[in-house]
Amino acid sequence: MVSPSDTASPAVVELDDAGFDRDVLQAPEAILVDVWAAWCGPCRLISPLMDWAATTYADRLRVGKLEADANPLTRDAYGVHGLPTLLLFRGGQEIARHEGVLSQAQLKAFLDAHL
């Protein structure tokens, strides 16, 4: 995976168009992708939850952040229209999606339902 972003914990990695296939679609484990933008207030609200998920689910999940404006190929390929959008991948396939802000309890329920 690509190096950790400056604003994320070391467990959360920064993703981009160039490495998405390798880092997400070919990954052996489940990957939660947080599609976000710097100008998006709700994206900033859930950013700490990505750190929580990366730590709490470290044995079953990797967490990555994909900046929507800088990575239009991946954003458009997955039909991301609202931010934040969480995409959960396993075995190279999107298995779940959530658009909008959610609480820690809601994120836990989302992940537990699909992992």
Biotite code that builds the C-alpha atoms (Angstrom):
import biotite.structure as struc

atoms = struc.array([
    struc.Atom([0.000, 0.000, 0.000], chain_id="A", res_id=1, res_name="MET", atom_name="CA", element="C"),
    struc.Atom([0.941, 3.621, -0.328], chain_id="A", res_id=2, res_name="VAL", atom_name="CA", element="C"),
    struc.Atom([2.481, 5.479, 2.612], chain_id="A", res_id=3, res_name="SER", atom_name="CA", element="C"),
    struc.Atom([0.307, 6.691, 5.493], chain_id="A", res_id=4, res_name="PRO", atom_name="CA", element="C"),
    struc.Atom([-1.207, 10.124, 5.005], chain_id="A", res_id=5, res_name="SER", atom_name="CA", element="C"),
    struc.Atom([-0.119, 13.057, 7.122], chain_id="A", res_id=6, res_name="ASP", atom_name="CA", element="C"),
    struc.Atom([-3.527, 13.344, 8.784], chain_id="A", res_id=7, res_name="THR", atom_name="CA", element="C"),
    struc.Atom([-4.220, 9.664, 9.371], chain_id="A", res_id=8, res_name="ALA", atom_name="CA", element="C"),
    struc.Atom([-2.866, 7.231, 11.909], chain_id="A", res_id=9, res_name="SER", atom_name="CA", element="C"),
    struc.Atom([-0.036, 4.961, 10.727], chain_id="A", res_id=10, res_name="PRO", atom_name="CA", element="C"),
    struc.Atom([-2.629, 2.199, 10.356], chain_id="A", res_id=11, res_name="ALA", atom_name="CA", element="C"),
    struc.Atom([-4.620, 4.202, 7.783], chain_id="A", res_id=12, res_name="VAL", atom_name="CA", element="C"),
    struc.Atom([-2.978, 4.396, 4.377], chain_id="A", res_id=13, res_name="VAL", atom_name="CA", element="C"),
    struc.Atom([-3.378, 6.895, 1.567], chain_id="A", res_id=14, res_name="GLU", atom_name="CA", element="C"),
    struc.Atom([-4.667, 5.407, -1.684], chain_id="A", res_id=15, res_name="LEU", atom_name="CA", element="C"),
    struc.Atom([-4.540, 6.788, -5.225], chain_id="A", res_id=16, res_name="ASP", atom_name="CA", element="C"),
    struc.Atom([-5.691, 5.991, -8.760], chain_id="A", res_id=17, res_name="ASP", atom_name="CA", element="C"),
    struc.Atom([-2.291, 4.619, -9.764], chain_id="A", res_id=18, res_name="ALA", atom_name="CA", element="C"),
    struc.Atom([-2.133, 1.995, -7.035], chain_id="A", res_id=19, res_name="GLY", atom_name="CA", element="C"),
    struc.Atom([-5.821, 1.227, -6.449], chain_id="A", res_id=20, res_name="PHE", atom_name="CA", element="C"),
    struc.Atom([-5.806, -2.055, -8.347], chain_id="A", res_id=21, res_name="ASP", atom_name="CA", element="C"),
    struc.Atom([-2.710, -3.304, -6.523], chain_id="A", res_id=22, res_name="ARG", atom_name="CA", element="C"),
    struc.Atom([-3.528, -1.888, -3.083], chain_id="A", res_id=23, res_name="ASP", atom_name="CA", element="C"),
    struc.Atom([-7.262, -2.645, -2.935], chain_id="A", res_id=24, res_name="VAL", atom_name="CA", element="C"),
    struc.Atom([-8.450, -4.991, -5.651], chain_id="A", res_id=25, res_name="LEU", atom_name="CA", element="C"),
    struc.Atom([-5.531, -7.416, -5.283], chain_id="A", res_id=26, res_name="GLN", atom_name="CA", element="C"),
    struc.Atom([-5.318, -7.221, -1.481], chain_id="A", res_id=27, res_name="ALA", atom_name="CA", element="C"),
    struc.Atom([-5.633, -10.530, 0.359], chain_id="A", res_id=28, res_name="PRO", atom_name="CA", element="C"),
    struc.Atom([-7.720, -9.037, 3.167], chain_id="A", res_id=29, res_name="GLU", atom_name="CA", element="C"),
    struc.Atom([-10.797, -6.825, 3.348], chain_id="A", res_id=30, res_name="ALA", atom_name="CA", element="C"),
    struc.Atom([-10.164, -3.128, 2.697], chain_id="A", res_id=31, res_name="ILE", atom_name="CA", element="C"),
    struc.Atom([-12.327, -0.216, 3.872], chain_id="A", res_id=32, res_name="LEU", atom_name="CA", element="C"),
    struc.Atom([-11.858, 2.767, 1.554], chain_id="A", res_id=33, res_name="VAL", atom_name="CA", element="C"),
    struc.Atom([-12.867, 6.206, 2.848], chain_id="A", res_id=34, res_name="ASP", atom_name="CA", element="C"),
    struc.Atom([-13.493, 8.460, -0.174], chain_id="A", res_id=35, res_name="VAL", atom_name="CA", element="C"),
    struc.Atom([-13.149, 12.015, 1.105], chain_id="A", res_id=36, res_name="TRP", atom_name="CA", element="C"),
    struc.Atom([-12.248, 15.609, 0.202], chain_id="A", res_id=37, res_name="ALA", atom_name="CA", element="C"),
    struc.Atom([-10.418, 18.334, 2.100], chain_id="A", res_id=38, res_name="ALA", atom_name="CA", element="C"),
    struc.Atom([-13.342, 20.758, 1.647], chain_id="A", res_id=39, res_name="TRP", atom_name="CA", element="C"),
    struc.Atom([-15.877, 18.235, 3.016], chain_id="A", res_id=40, res_name="CYS", atom_name="CA", element="C"),
    struc.Atom([-16.856, 18.962, 6.638], chain_id="A", res_id=41, res_name="GLY", atom_name="CA", element="C"),
    struc.Atom([-18.567, 15.602, 7.188], chain_id="A", res_id=42, res_name="PRO", atom_name="CA", element="C"),
    struc.Atom([-15.410, 13.882, 5.904], chain_id="A", res_id=43, res_name="CYS", atom_name="CA", element="C"),
    struc.Atom([-13.423, 15.526, 8.690], chain_id="A", res_id=44, res_name="ARG", atom_name="CA", element="C"),
    struc.Atom([-16.003, 14.316, 11.212], chain_id="A", res_id=45, res_name="LEU", atom_name="CA", element="C"),
    struc.Atom([-15.540, 10.655, 10.332], chain_id="A", res_id=46, res_name="ILE", atom_name="CA", element="C"),
    struc.Atom([-11.764, 10.752, 9.886], chain_id="A", res_id=47, res_name="SER", atom_name="CA", element="C"),
    struc.Atom([-11.128, 9.727, 13.529], chain_id="A", res_id=48, res_name="PRO", atom_name="CA", element="C"),
    struc.Atom([-13.431, 6.747, 12.978], chain_id="A", res_id=49, res_name="LEU", atom_name="CA", element="C"),
    struc.Atom([-11.094, 5.468, 10.268], chain_id="A", res_id=50, res_name="MET", atom_name="CA", element="C"),
    struc.Atom([-8.275, 5.419, 12.829], chain_id="A", res_id=51, res_name="ASP", atom_name="CA", element="C"),
    struc.Atom([-10.576, 3.596, 15.253], chain_id="A", res_id=52, res_name="TRP", atom_name="CA", element="C"),
    struc.Atom([-11.575, 1.025, 12.611], chain_id="A", res_id=53, res_name="ALA", atom_name="CA", element="C"),
    struc.Atom([-7.965, 0.446, 11.562], chain_id="A", res_id=54, res_name="ALA", atom_name="CA", element="C"),
    struc.Atom([-6.997, -0.287, 15.161], chain_id="A", res_id=55, res_name="THR", atom_name="CA", element="C"),
    struc.Atom([-10.116, -2.163, 16.266], chain_id="A", res_id=56, res_name="THR", atom_name="CA", element="C"),
    struc.Atom([-10.338, -4.381, 13.170], chain_id="A", res_id=57, res_name="TYR", atom_name="CA", element="C"),
    struc.Atom([-6.595, -4.676, 12.521], chain_id="A", res_id=58, res_name="ALA", atom_name="CA", element="C"),
    struc.Atom([-6.778, -8.477, 12.408], chain_id="A", res_id=59, res_name="ASP", atom_name="CA", element="C"),
    struc.Atom([-9.547, -8.512, 9.753], chain_id="A", res_id=60, res_name="ARG", atom_name="CA", element="C"),
    struc.Atom([-9.341, -5.250, 7.837], chain_id="A", res_id=61, res_name="LEU", atom_name="CA", element="C"),
    struc.Atom([-7.081, -2.620, 6.339], chain_id="A", res_id=62, res_name="ARG", atom_name="CA", element="C"),
    struc.Atom([-8.268, 0.972, 6.079], chain_id="A", res_id=63, res_name="VAL", atom_name="CA", element="C"),
    struc.Atom([-7.337, 3.432, 3.350], chain_id="A", res_id=64, res_name="GLY", atom_name="CA", element="C"),
    struc.Atom([-8.294, 6.963, 2.389], chain_id="A", res_id=65, res_name="LYS", atom_name="CA", element="C"),
    struc.Atom([-8.843, 8.059, -1.214], chain_id="A", res_id=66, res_name="LEU", atom_name="CA", element="C"),
    struc.Atom([-9.006, 11.816, -1.854], chain_id="A", res_id=67, res_name="GLU", atom_name="CA", element="C"),
    struc.Atom([-11.884, 12.211, -4.323], chain_id="A", res_id=68, res_name="ALA", atom_name="CA", element="C"),
    struc.Atom([-10.728, 15.304, -6.226], chain_id="A", res_id=69, res_name="ASP", atom_name="CA", element="C"),
    struc.Atom([-7.172, 14.044, -6.775], chain_id="A", res_id=70, res_name="ALA", atom_name="CA", element="C"),
    struc.Atom([-8.312, 10.575, -7.881], chain_id="A", res_id=71, res_name="ASN", atom_name="CA", element="C"),
    struc.Atom([-11.186, 11.002, -10.347], chain_id="A", res_id=72, res_name="PRO", atom_name="CA", element="C"),
    struc.Atom([-10.613, 7.699, -12.161], chain_id="A", res_id=73, res_name="LEU", atom_name="CA", element="C"),
    struc.Atom([-11.352, 5.568, -9.105], chain_id="A", res_id=74, res_name="THR", atom_name="CA", element="C"),
    struc.Atom([-14.032, 7.943, -7.792], chain_id="A", res_id=75, res_name="ARG", atom_name="CA", element="C"),
    struc.Atom([-15.903, 7.815, -11.098], chain_id="A", res_id=76, res_name="ASP", atom_name="CA", element="C"),
    struc.Atom([-15.339, 4.095, -11.701], chain_id="A", res_id=77, res_name="ALA", atom_name="CA", element="C"),
    struc.Atom([-17.172, 3.356, -8.442], chain_id="A", res_id=78, res_name="TYR", atom_name="CA", element="C"),
    struc.Atom([-19.890, 5.952, -8.966], chain_id="A", res_id=79, res_name="GLY", atom_name="CA", element="C"),
    struc.Atom([-19.047, 8.016, -5.898], chain_id="A", res_id=80, res_name="VAL", atom_name="CA", element="C"),
    struc.Atom([-21.290, 11.083, -5.946], chain_id="A", res_id=81, res_name="HIS", atom_name="CA", element="C"),
    struc.Atom([-21.598, 12.038, -2.276], chain_id="A", res_id=82, res_name="GLY", atom_name="CA", element="C"),
    struc.Atom([-18.925, 12.456, 0.350], chain_id="A", res_id=83, res_name="LEU", atom_name="CA", element="C"),
    struc.Atom([-17.891, 10.865, 2.515], chain_id="A", res_id=84, res_name="PRO", atom_name="CA", element="C"),
    struc.Atom([-18.439, 7.448, 0.948], chain_id="A", res_id=85, res_name="THR", atom_name="CA", element="C"),
    struc.Atom([-17.146, 4.260, 2.522], chain_id="A", res_id=86, res_name="LEU", atom_name="CA", element="C"),
    struc.Atom([-16.487, 1.354, 0.165], chain_id="A", res_id=87, res_name="LEU", atom_name="CA", element="C"),
    struc.Atom([-15.755, -2.086, 1.583], chain_id="A", res_id=88, res_name="LEU", atom_name="CA", element="C"),
    struc.Atom([-13.835, -4.484, -0.671], chain_id="A", res_id=89, res_name="PHE", atom_name="CA", element="C"),
    struc.Atom([-13.013, -8.167, -0.336], chain_id="A", res_id=90, res_name="ARG", atom_name="CA", element="C"),
    struc.Atom([-11.489, -10.397, -2.989], chain_id="A", res_id=91, res_name="GLY", atom_name="CA", element="C"),
    struc.Atom([-11.321, -7.528, -5.461], chain_id="A", res_id=92, res_name="GLY", atom_name="CA", element="C"),
    struc.Atom([-15.060, -6.811, -5.259], chain_id="A", res_id=93, res_name="GLN", atom_name="CA", element="C"),
    struc.Atom([-17.030, -4.056, -3.585], chain_id="A", res_id=94, res_name="GLU", atom_name="CA", element="C"),
    struc.Atom([-19.184, -5.852, -1.008], chain_id="A", res_id=95, res_name="ILE", atom_name="CA", element="C"),
    struc.Atom([-20.740, -2.889, 0.817], chain_id="A", res_id=96, res_name="ALA", atom_name="CA", element="C"),
    struc.Atom([-21.080, 0.880, 0.657], chain_id="A", res_id=97, res_name="ARG", atom_name="CA", element="C"),
    struc.Atom([-22.187, 3.674, 2.973], chain_id="A", res_id=98, res_name="HIS", atom_name="CA", element="C"),
    struc.Atom([-22.613, 7.290, 1.946], chain_id="A", res_id=99, res_name="GLU", atom_name="CA", element="C"),
    struc.Atom([-22.647, 10.096, 4.506], chain_id="A", res_id=100, res_name="GLY", atom_name="CA", element="C"),
    struc.Atom([-21.682, 10.577, 8.121], chain_id="A", res_id=101, res_name="VAL", atom_name="CA", element="C"),
    struc.Atom([-22.093, 7.779, 10.603], chain_id="A", res_id=102, res_name="LEU", atom_name="CA", element="C"),
    struc.Atom([-21.400, 7.274, 14.296], chain_id="A", res_id=103, res_name="SER", atom_name="CA", element="C"),
    struc.Atom([-18.895, 4.825, 15.727], chain_id="A", res_id=104, res_name="GLN", atom_name="CA", element="C"),
    struc.Atom([-21.759, 2.467, 16.626], chain_id="A", res_id=105, res_name="ALA", atom_name="CA", element="C"),
    struc.Atom([-23.087, 2.665, 13.058], chain_id="A", res_id=106, res_name="GLN", atom_name="CA", element="C"),
    struc.Atom([-19.629, 2.023, 11.608], chain_id="A", res_id=107, res_name="LEU", atom_name="CA", element="C"),
    struc.Atom([-19.203, -0.963, 13.939], chain_id="A", res_id=108, res_name="LYS", atom_name="CA", element="C"),
    struc.Atom([-22.562, -2.368, 12.820], chain_id="A", res_id=109, res_name="ALA", atom_name="CA", element="C"),
    struc.Atom([-21.648, -1.793, 9.153], chain_id="A", res_id=110, res_name="PHE", atom_name="CA", element="C"),
    struc.Atom([-18.314, -3.568, 9.497], chain_id="A", res_id=111, res_name="LEU", atom_name="CA", element="C"),
    struc.Atom([-19.620, -6.397, 11.695], chain_id="A", res_id=112, res_name="ASP", atom_name="CA", element="C"),
    struc.Atom([-22.350, -7.124, 9.156], chain_id="A", res_id=113, res_name="ALA", atom_name="CA", element="C"),
    struc.Atom([-19.844, -7.619, 6.344], chain_id="A", res_id=114, res_name="HIS", atom_name="CA", element="C"),
    struc.Atom([-16.660, -8.998, 7.920], chain_id="A", res_id=115, res_name="LEU", atom_name="CA", element="C"),
])
